[in-house]
Amino acid sequence: MTVKERMHSRDLYDPGDPEIMKEQLGYLELLYDFNQTRPGEMEKRTELLQKMFAEIGEDCYIEPPFHANWGGHHCHFGKRIYANFNLTLVDDTHIYVGDYTMFGPNVVIASAGHPLDPTLRQMGYQYNAPVHIGKNCWIAAGVLIVPGITIGDNVIIGAGAVVTKDLPDNVIAIGNPFALERTMTTGIISGLGRPIQESTNVIIRNMIQTDAAINPGNSGGPLLDTNGNLKDSGISVASAADVTAMLNEVYGEPEEEGDGD
């Protein structure tokens, strides 16, 4: 087995191998170029990401600075993924991220680890294990995901959580170390084409209403396109009242909070 093959086999290998370091350097040069782009150079950023990543879908946005051991060379991103400042991908082996997933600032996803044996560690050995993150996840600020983890679809991980075990679909995980807070059932906003969790319906409702109220009919905000339509749909939203009516039709009118007994 070659050193390159050992990188992706979970076996120990020497990351300082000259062949590996020579190849790695080329991808780090592209990463440097990406992080030096100006805010208005969006086309240049897109072109660089396509060269840097193993796979990257349409309409992905990564806010510089972005950090990666291999410059994203072992990263596989779906479409419409958003990453805030300081996303760190320790991509010595493969990292997979599904469509529509969002990363808050200072998220770290590590695929590399080091042996517990002090002699082997002193010799510089390393092992790698791939990380899989599903579709439509929200990974909040400061989350750390360790090597070998698999995270399902529609998962929310709260700020600062350290993820050391696999997470199934439709759960919320919070804390350090993380703990499962609850599971979620899934609803669909009619025509939107992507799932919205029941536990976040009120947040989504408020976000869309605010978006529409500030710039009715021509928002261009996170949920409305420049024509005032919900993104990924043909639903026209002319005002906050229209949004409220649409959401009430899909989910029913929100329950009013009681004063208690």
VMD Tcl script that draws the C-alpha trace (Angstrom):
set ca {
  {0.00 0.00 0.00}
  {1.39 3.40 -0.98}
  {1.56 6.35 1.39}
  {-1.24 8.05 -0.57}
  {-3.43 4.97 -0.17}
  {-2.71 4.83 3.56}
  {-3.98 8.41 3.88}
  {-7.49 7.18 3.12}
  {-7.40 3.77 4.84}
  {-7.43 4.76 8.57}
  {-3.93 3.26 8.82}
  {-0.93 5.10 10.28}
  {1.23 6.97 7.78}
  {3.83 9.71 7.67}
  {2.22 13.04 6.64}
  {5.71 14.47 6.12}
  {6.38 12.16 3.18}
  {8.04 14.30 0.44}
  {5.62 13.10 -2.25}
  {2.61 14.07 -0.15}
  {4.02 17.44 0.87}
  {4.84 18.37 -2.71}
  {1.28 17.71 -3.88}
  {-0.24 19.36 -0.81}
  {1.71 22.55 -1.39}
  {0.03 23.16 -4.74}
  {-3.44 23.09 -3.17}
  {-2.34 25.36 -0.35}
  {-1.20 27.91 -2.93}
  {-4.76 27.98 -4.33}
  {-6.13 28.33 -0.81}
  {-3.86 31.33 -0.24}
  {-5.13 32.93 -3.45}
  {-8.74 32.39 -2.36}
  {-8.18 34.05 1.00}
  {-6.57 37.08 -0.67}
  {-9.58 37.83 -2.89}
  {-11.40 41.10 -2.45}
  {-15.10 41.15 -1.43}
  {-16.19 42.09 -4.94}
  {-14.30 39.28 -6.67}
  {-17.10 36.73 -6.40}
  {-16.49 35.13 -9.80}
  {-12.82 34.64 -8.96}
  {-13.74 33.01 -5.65}
  {-16.10 30.61 -7.43}
  {-13.47 29.68 -9.99}
  {-10.89 29.02 -7.27}
  {-13.26 26.86 -5.23}
  {-13.93 24.72 -8.29}
  {-10.19 24.14 -8.64}
  {-9.62 23.60 -4.92}
  {-12.42 21.17 -4.03}
  {-12.84 17.54 -5.06}
  {-16.49 18.41 -5.71}
  {-18.51 21.57 -5.10}
  {-22.07 22.25 -6.22}
  {-23.68 25.41 -7.51}
  {-24.36 28.48 -5.38}
  {-21.98 27.57 -2.57}
  {-20.55 30.45 -0.56}
  {-17.53 30.26 1.73}
  {-16.59 33.43 3.59}
  {-12.83 34.02 3.80}
  {-10.73 33.30 5.69}
  {-11.12 29.59 4.98}
  {-8.63 27.05 6.30}
  {-7.95 23.51 5.06}
  {-4.96 21.20 5.33}
  {-5.27 20.27 1.66}
  {-7.03 23.43 0.52}
  {-10.31 21.55 0.08}
  {-8.82 18.91 -2.22}
  {-10.49 16.09 -0.28}
  {-13.78 17.96 0.32}
  {-17.05 17.07 -1.41}
  {-19.70 19.80 -1.11}
  {-23.22 19.66 -2.47}
  {-25.13 22.69 -3.70}
  {-26.05 25.90 -1.86}
  {-23.80 25.34 1.13}
  {-22.98 28.40 3.23}
  {-19.93 28.74 5.48}
  {-19.24 31.75 7.67}
  {-15.79 33.06 8.69}
  {-12.99 30.68 9.71}
  {-14.38 27.36 8.56}
  {-11.53 24.91 9.22}
  {-11.52 21.60 7.33}
  {-8.71 19.25 8.35}
  {-9.15 17.45 5.04}
  {-6.28 14.97 5.08}
  {-8.94 12.52 3.96}
  {-12.44 12.96 2.58}
  {-15.09 15.27 4.08}
  {-18.61 15.09 2.62}
  {-21.27 17.80 3.11}
  {-24.81 17.60 1.74}
  {-26.90 20.25 -0.05}
  {-28.18 23.33 1.83}
  {-26.04 22.80 4.94}
  {-24.94 25.93 6.82}
  {-21.86 26.50 8.98}
  {-21.55 29.25 11.57}
  {-18.21 30.98 12.22}
  {-15.24 29.07 13.63}
  {-16.49 25.55 12.87}
  {-13.81 22.84 12.81}
  {-14.23 19.52 10.99}
  {-11.23 17.24 11.56}
  {-10.55 14.07 9.60}
  {-7.04 13.56 11.04}
  {-5.94 12.07 14.35}
  {-2.71 10.94 16.01}
  {-1.80 7.71 17.83}
  {-2.22 7.42 21.58}
  {1.14 5.66 21.83}
  {3.68 8.40 22.69}
  {6.50 6.75 20.72}
  {4.47 6.60 17.51}
  {3.21 10.13 18.07}
  {6.77 11.40 18.57}
  {7.66 9.81 15.22}
  {5.01 12.02 13.59}
  {2.54 9.34 12.53}
  {-1.04 10.19 11.73}
  {-4.25 8.41 10.72}
  {-7.35 9.76 8.98}
  {-11.04 8.89 9.03}
  {-13.67 10.45 6.74}
  {-16.47 12.72 7.97}
  {-19.97 12.67 6.47}
  {-22.50 15.49 7.05}
  {-25.98 15.19 5.57}
  {-28.27 17.61 3.78}
  {-29.89 20.73 5.23}
  {-27.94 20.74 8.49}
  {-27.21 23.77 10.63}
  {-23.80 23.57 12.30}
  {-23.66 26.57 14.64}
  {-20.67 28.69 15.67}
  {-17.67 27.01 17.24}
  {-18.76 23.40 16.69}
  {-15.98 20.78 16.59}
  {-16.52 17.50 14.71}
  {-13.90 14.79 15.25}
  {-12.62 12.20 12.71}
  {-14.88 9.42 11.50}
  {-18.21 11.04 12.42}
  {-21.39 10.63 10.36}
  {-24.17 13.21 10.76}
  {-27.60 12.66 9.22}
  {-29.93 15.00 7.33}
  {-31.71 18.00 8.90}
  {-29.52 17.99 12.02}
  {-28.98 21.08 14.17}
  {-25.81 21.23 16.30}
  {-25.74 24.02 18.88}
  {-22.90 26.51 19.26}
  {-19.74 25.17 20.86}
  {-20.74 21.50 20.78}
  {-18.05 18.84 20.44}
  {-19.40 15.98 18.32}
  {-17.74 12.66 19.21}
  {-20.50 10.24 18.16}
  {-22.64 9.76 15.05}
  {-25.94 11.67 14.85}
  {-29.07 10.31 13.09}
  {-31.44 12.33 10.93}
  {-33.67 15.05 12.39}
  {-32.08 15.66 15.79}
  {-30.83 18.65 17.77}
  {-27.53 18.21 19.63}
  {-26.20 20.75 22.13}
  {-23.52 21.07 24.80}
  {-19.93 20.06 25.40}
  {-19.76 17.13 25.20}
  {-22.85 17.18 23.04}
  {-26.13 15.60 24.11}
  {-29.23 14.91 22.04}
  {-31.78 17.56 22.95}
  {-34.72 16.25 20.93}
  {-35.78 14.71 17.64}
  {-37.77 16.60 15.04}
  {-40.50 15.75 12.58}
  {-40.41 17.25 9.13}
  {-42.84 19.50 7.30}
  {-42.60 21.03 3.84}
  {-43.34 24.61 2.87}
  {-45.47 24.11 -0.22}
  {-43.47 24.67 -3.40}
  {-40.22 25.37 -1.58}
  {-38.72 21.98 -2.33}
  {-36.73 21.54 0.91}
  {-37.66 20.40 4.42}
  {-38.31 22.78 7.30}
  {-38.27 21.42 10.85}
  {-41.36 21.92 13.04}
  {-39.15 23.12 15.87}
  {-37.92 26.02 13.76}
  {-41.21 26.97 12.07}
  {-41.67 30.06 14.26}
  {-38.12 31.20 13.50}
  {-38.66 30.66 9.76}
  {-41.96 32.52 9.94}
  {-40.36 35.53 11.63}
  {-37.38 35.53 9.26}
  {-39.56 35.53 6.14}
  {-41.90 38.15 7.55}
  {-38.98 40.43 8.44}
  {-37.39 39.86 5.03}
  {-40.60 40.76 3.23}
  {-41.48 43.70 5.47}
  {-38.12 45.42 5.08}
  {-38.01 45.17 1.28}
  {-41.44 44.07 0.02}
  {-41.39 42.50 -3.41}
  {-37.67 42.99 -4.05}
  {-35.73 41.73 -1.06}
  {-32.80 39.74 -2.35}
  {-32.36 38.67 1.30}
  {-31.55 35.19 2.56}
  {-35.01 33.76 1.84}
  {-36.33 35.90 -1.02}
  {-34.79 36.37 -4.44}
  {-34.55 39.71 -6.24}
  {-38.03 39.18 -7.72}
  {-39.61 38.84 -4.30}
  {-40.13 35.09 -4.61}
  {-39.20 32.46 -2.09}
  {-35.91 31.01 -3.28}
  {-36.22 27.62 -5.03}
  {-39.92 28.20 -5.64}
  {-42.33 30.13 -7.78}
  {-44.21 31.61 -4.84}
  {-44.55 35.38 -5.06}
  {-44.29 37.27 -1.77}
  {-45.42 40.88 -2.07}
  {-45.72 41.65 1.61}
  {-45.40 40.27 5.12}
  {-49.17 39.71 5.11}
  {-48.82 37.45 2.07}
  {-46.15 35.44 3.88}
  {-48.34 35.08 6.96}
  {-51.27 33.87 4.86}
  {-49.07 31.35 3.03}
  {-47.59 29.94 6.24}
  {-50.98 29.77 7.93}
  {-52.31 27.79 4.96}
  {-49.45 25.31 5.19}
  {-49.05 25.00 8.96}
  {-52.23 26.49 10.40}
  {-52.42 29.66 12.44}
  {-49.87 29.83 15.29}
  {-51.24 29.10 18.73}
  {-51.43 32.10 21.05}
  {-49.55 31.79 24.30}
  {-51.85 31.56 27.31}
  {-51.48 33.49 30.54}
  {-51.30 30.28 32.53}
  {-53.49 29.13 35.40}
}
mol new
graphics top color blue
foreach p $ca { graphics top sphere $p radius 0.5 }
foreach p [lrange $ca 0 end-1] q [lrange $ca 1 end] { graphics top cylinder $p $q radius 0.2 }
display resetview
